[in-house]
Amino acid sequence: MRGMTLHSSVPDKDRSSIDLVRSQFAALKTHIEQAIIGQPRLIERLLTGVLADGHVLLEGLPGLAKTTAVRALASGMNLRFQRIQFTPDLIPGDITGSDIFVPQDGHFQFIEGPIFNDIILADEINRAPPKVQSALLEAMQERQVTVGGVTRELSPQFMVIATQNPIEHEGTYPLPEAQLDRFLMKTHIDYPSADDELAILHLEQQRLTATTSAPSIMANMTPEQVLQARAAVCRIYIDEMLERYIITLVGATRNPAAWDPELAGWISRGASPRASLALAHAARARAYLSGRDFVEPGDIIDLAHDILNHRIALNFSARAAEVSVAKVIERIIEAVPIP
């Protein structure tokens, strides 16, 4: 499998274009790393989401540089960025836009909402009421918005990066399962290490006292290059043996008794086939970021938690025993043989 690459099937002129875009993504990673210190997992997952053309749900406490990272991601790709603070009093029109009557013209005019940007940061998405979440669901799944019976297309680069606080539940609305399934992955963001936090203090001090801004590496990507990179990711080779491994992993969440009898007493609902598609495509994106033209088992294992953790429902017995979804996924990975 390791010998199967795209070099033999891609013309030299196209190969140079592919290599250029790949180098641009390396520069984009450096660009984001200049904006935040630490959080390498966050950066890699954001880039994976962009390349896999999927939405990302970030779960973490406030103050962990989520907004800064997403803003740096959008600016590095020269995409339109919009942060939306979700609140309980939000209505669908605040997201999608609405028809406004213009008295001087005597007709209604559609005013676009913030959803018509490229990168949307849905901050504290679980604070939005169900009607707002339903309006967002159409945009995430169909890349379109329907207002007043008229359907309008969204940007080809459209991507939702949502955040939610894992601890605070007062005044929140749990995301419906259908909407959770639309997220390519759900990533937990933890506190930075002590060394990284010290570096953050030093960097902030430098910013406060610096008389001139330090030179920074700019990605200088174009929106068209983002689409080119996504097309290149689709051509990453994945062996049928690994495809079957993905299907087996996802299938184990639906039939856990076949792999571990104890798991059967914990899982009430397994992952849908959308999880298999997401894991395969995200694995291709990770291989692309690693500079490879083929998927390795490590790509699948590394992403399994983020792809599956919001698609598995635990029953009362698991919650009573304080069993986490992460533990269940780890047991599945250990039980299913790696090809």
Sequence and secondary structure as in RCSB ss.txt:
>XXXX:A:sequence
MRGMTLHSSVPDKDRSSIDLVRSQFAALKTHIEQAIIGQPRLIERLLTGVLADGHVLLEGLPGLAKTTAVRALAS
GMNLRFQRIQFTPDLIPGDITGSDIFVPQDGHFQFIEGPIFNDIILADEINRAPPKVQSALLEAMQERQVTVGGV
TRELSPQFMVIATQNPIEHEGTYPLPEAQLDRFLMKTHIDYPSADDELAILHLEQQRLTATTSAPSIMANMTPEQ
VLQARAAVCRIYIDEMLERYIITLVGATRNPAAWDPELAGWISRGASPRASLALAHAARARAYLSGRDFVEPGDI
IDLAHDILNHRIALNFSARAAEVSVAKVIERIIEAVPIP
>XXXX:A:secstr
 TT  STTTS HHHHHHHHHHHHHHHHHHHHHHHHSSS HHHHHHHHHHHHTT EEEEE  TTSSHHHHHHHHHH
HTT  EEEEE  TT  HHHHHEEEEEETTTTEEEEEE GGGSSEEEEETGGGS HHHHHHHHHHHHHSEEEETTE
EEE  TT EEEEEE SS  TT     HHHHTTEEEEEE     HHHHHHHHHHHHHHHH SS          HHH
HHHHHHHHHTSB  HHHHHHHHHHHHHHHSGGGT HHHHTTEEE   HHHHHHHHHHHHHHHHHTT SB  HHHH
HHHHHHHHTTT EE HHHHHTT  HHHHHHHHHHHS   
